[in-house]
Amino acid sequence: VGGEKDGIKTSEDYWMAILSVCKQKQYNLVLVEENFKTEVDLEKIYPSLVRLAEHFRGITIIFVDHQLSHYSTNKFGQMIAENQGVACHVYNSTDEAYEKLNEIINRHYRTA
């Protein structure tokens, strides 16, 4: 997901769309790539993050943001998700995110 400007409604909408697909297809692992030029103010987004995280229990999230300046905000989001019982991994690079994705897939889904 991406665009010029991120906002609370934008974030809530795309996370709920991702959740809907995960539930519909029974996915328990998702990689999300984000590339918004702006980021949402932490104080304003905090209640939404807590509420959204509750819905993602049982789904592992691997998140990569192409805007390196958003890393500390994303790590805060990771902490909120983890405090709500969600497995969440935040990365700055797509390569690192795919490495983690492959690690999880190999650990949980490899055949004997």
N, C-alpha and C positions, 0 to 999 in steps of 0.2 A: 504494500500500500504506500501511497505517497502523494505528494502535491506541494503546492506552495505553502499552505498554512495548515497546521494542525490545530485542533480545538477539542474541547471536552466532548461535544456532540459527535464530532468526527471520530474521535477515539472510541467512544462508546459504541457508535454504529459499526465500525469495522471490527471491533472485538466481539460484538454480539453476532455479527455475520460469520466470523471465524468459529465461534462457539456453536452456532447453528449447524455448520457443515460438520464439525467434529462429532456432535451428538447424532446427527442424521446418518453419518457414515461409520459411526462407532470408532472414531480415531481416538487414540490415547497419546498421540505424539504429533506435534505440529511445529513447523518452522515458519516463523513470521519475519519477513523483511520489510523494514520501514524506511521511508526516505521523504520526510517532510522538512522543508527549509526552516520552519519555526518549531518551537516546542511549547508545550502547555505548562503553565505555572504550577509548580508542585502543590502549593497550598490549595489551589482551586481544583486540581484533579484528584487529590488524595481520597475524598469520599467515593469517587467513582472507581478508583483503583481497588479499594477494599471491596466494594460491591461486586465488581467484575470478577475479582479473584475468587470469590466464593463459588462462582459458577464453573470455574476451571479446575476444581478439585478432581483428581484422577486423570488429568491431561497434562503431559509434560510439554512445556513451552520452551522452544529454542528461539531466541529473539535476536535479530541483528538490525542495527540502525546504521544507515550509511552516512549519517551526520555524526562525525566523531565528537563534536561539541556537546552532544546529547548524552554522552556515556554516563555521567554521574546521575543524571535524572533517571536513566534507564536502570541503573544499578539500584536506585531507591525503589523503583517499581518492582524490581526483582525481590528486594527485601520484603516489601508489602505482600507480594504473591506468596513467598515462602512462609511468612507469618500466618497466612491464611491456609497453609497446607498444600500449596501448589508447587510442583517441581518446576523451576524456572531457571533458565540459563541465558545470560545476556552477553553478547559479543559485539565487537567493533568491526569484525570482518566476516564476509561470507564464507571464506575458507575455514575459519575457526568454527563457525556455526555448523557447517557441513561435516567437519571432523567430529563434532559432538553428536550430531545426528547419526552418523555412521557408527560411532562408538556405542550409542544406545541401541541401535538396530542390531548390531553384531552381538551385543551382550544379551539381549532379550529374545532375539528371533533367529539366531544361528541354528543351523540344523546339525545334527550329530553325524 
